Each structure stands twice: as structure tokens, then as C-alpha cells.
Amino acid sequence: MQYDLKVFNTMSLQKEQFQTRVQGKVTMFVCGPTVQGYAHVGHARTNTIYDVVARYLSHMGYEVNFLMNITDIDDRITNVAKQQGVDPMRMAENYTRAFLEDMEGMKIFTVTKYERVSNYVREMLGQVASILREGSAYVVDGTVYFDTSTFPDFGKLSHQTHEQLSLRPLELAPKKKNLIDFALWRPVSLLEGKFDSPWGRGSPGWHIQDTAVTLTNLGSQYDIHGGAYELVYPHHEAEIAQAETITKVKPLVKYWVHAGLVKIGGEKMSKSLGNVVTIRDVLKKYDSDALRLYLLSRHYREDIDFEEKDLKRMQETYTGMRAKAKLMEERRATKARRRDSGKVLASFYSAMNDDFDTPKAIEFMQQLITDGSNEKDQNQVELYYESLRITSNILGVNFFGRLQ
Ligand SMILES: [Zn+2]
């Protein structure tokens, strides 16, 4: 079969046959940014990866419902806003808009819905109350903790037992029942941007924000959950514990698809380490197509060590590919009868079917362009052209001077 897609699932640590819960439809959720600054190349990579996943699934004929949250309530945002003497909500809104601009700049148009978590505080309060009612949470001095002892599956995604996890305690607090219990709600006495709750003024924990957005929009189960692998524990484990406690439906997610990190000089690129290269700075110097090719030239589960010279080289490669593609466009026999590009594309599809092996898919595309630009037979050129149109569309790389 042309589309015999296999996807690596962090839950089983295996490549699994891809089959959606509802025929012909894919529901997917990807952890979005915390908007305390401009989005960087790390965000560009994660979002380009899931954009290609969504593009490929659409190409396969699925109707894709792709949801992403935007974390605009967070202590990190409040802290940055305080340092800068600005209103945290206004700052978050400005960076949210900047993020959406950057996604457009990266030609990421597959996200069906971006949801700001600040619009979901009511749902979060309802969910925290529901977890308390289930007896899976407790209140200590205004903080509501999830009681992990009530959820034996906690650790299943990261393949660790409660004992192993307890070696790395979460959120040190003397009155917690278990070392790995995490906050669903916490009092915030000093910072602004807090909300009323039955447990006092405070703000929601980070993990419950995703649960509010996903259960509201996608229901109790969905097909794909994405995000960088560093989010597996505790963030995604917490999401499973919260949602499955509330809905009593398992499993929350069918395929856990985690992406590698972007590093710089061996360290993770992150705001807190102060080593970020922003998307907007990169796009001032390079084509978004070159950046996408660069980010997709590594398998999505591996880390990338960002070096500008590699991106520069990819820009040169892209410019060369584009010139050859132009040549093909001029030479093709536009009146030729439409040919089946399936055979030509077999290797491309088999790369994509193998857990989205974009490095191989890009190699194939480069070969396609080389062959197509050397081809003399107009009808044959048309076939290559048509194939390139399909592959470039799936990878979201534009060779023909217009958005495809
Ligand atoms: Zn998340």
C-alpha cells in the first residue's frame, strides 16, 4: 500500500501501524509555547515537525483537527513582566501575536485552532474540583496537589515506577503526601494575574492548562499528542493522570509522538539559558524554506545542534534546488497528459511511512530535482515536476515562487 504509515509511540517504544480512532479523521494536540518572549529555533523545529505530520496526514486523505495551546498564564511570564514593569497579560498577548506571525513566516498553516489557556480558567477550576471529588487530590495551605498514589499508571509513558520517579521529587514541599505529587492549583500571593478559586486566590498549575484545552476541544480521547521529549515527565504523565482520572476513559492518547530538541553548543536552546536564536532574526537572513529544510534534515526524534554555518549551507542548497526546479517548470510539457507519479514517488512515500523519515524524503526530493532538470523528454519532465509539486507540498517547501 502507498500509505502504510508507521509511527513511533513513546508509550510502547515501538513503531506502530497508524490507525485513527475514527476512520478518515485525525485529532492531534501539540504543546504550544509559553509566551514570555519571541519564539526561537527550538519552537520553529517542533512546529515544523508537526506541520509536516499534519500535511502528510492530509495528503493521505485524513481530515486533520490540529489543536495547539498557548500558555499565556505562567509564573515565568509574570516574572519577566515584573522585571520589565509591564502588565503580564498585555505582554503575553503581544508575544502571542508575535508567535502567530512567526508561524505564518514559517508557513505553518496546518494548525486548526490555537487556544490561549487564559480563556480556560473556568474549565480548569471545574477539572480540579472534579479530581478532588474523585479523591485523587488534596489541599495543603491553598495548594491543590494531585495524589499520584491514586494513579498507578503515573510513570507509564516515561517507563518508570513510582519509586524510580521519587528519586527526582517534584515541587519540594514538606506537606505533600508523595514526593512526585504535582500542583493542580497554587496560591499566588505576590504576583499579579491571579484568579479566584474555592481554595483561595491563586493560579492554575501548568499541566492542568493542557487538560482543560484538550478535554474541552477534543473530548476524552484523541489520536496524536506531540511536543518535545523533555515534556514526557512530568508534563505529559500529569496530563494522562488528570484526564483519565476525570473521564475514567483510557487511553487518553493513541500515539505519543515526541520530538528532539534544538541544542546550541551542546546545551538546550531555551529562554532560561539565554542562548536563543529567534525565528524572526533567522528569517531576516534566510528563506523560511531553507530553515524548514535545515530543521527537517534531521530525523524528528533526534536532537539538532544548531550551527548557523549549517543553515547557511542549506540556504545555498535550497537556492540551487530552486534554480533547477525553475528550469523544470520552464521545460515541462504543460499539455502532456497527466501521468501517474506514484511510481516515481514510491521511495518518498516509503521514507515518510517509516515514522516520517524526512531526511530520506529530502534526499529523494533533491535527486528528483537533479533528475528532472537533466531530463530532455518534456513528458518525462512533466512527471518529475508533478512529483516535485507533491513532495514539496508535503514538506512545506516552496520552489515555484508562490505558496502551494
Ligand atoms: Zn503542554
Boltz pocket constraint, residues with backbone or C-beta under 6 A from the ligand:
constraints:
  - pocket:
      binder: B
      contacts: [[A, 30], [A, 31], [A, 32], [A, 206], [A, 210], [A, 227], [A, 235]]
      max_distance: 6.0
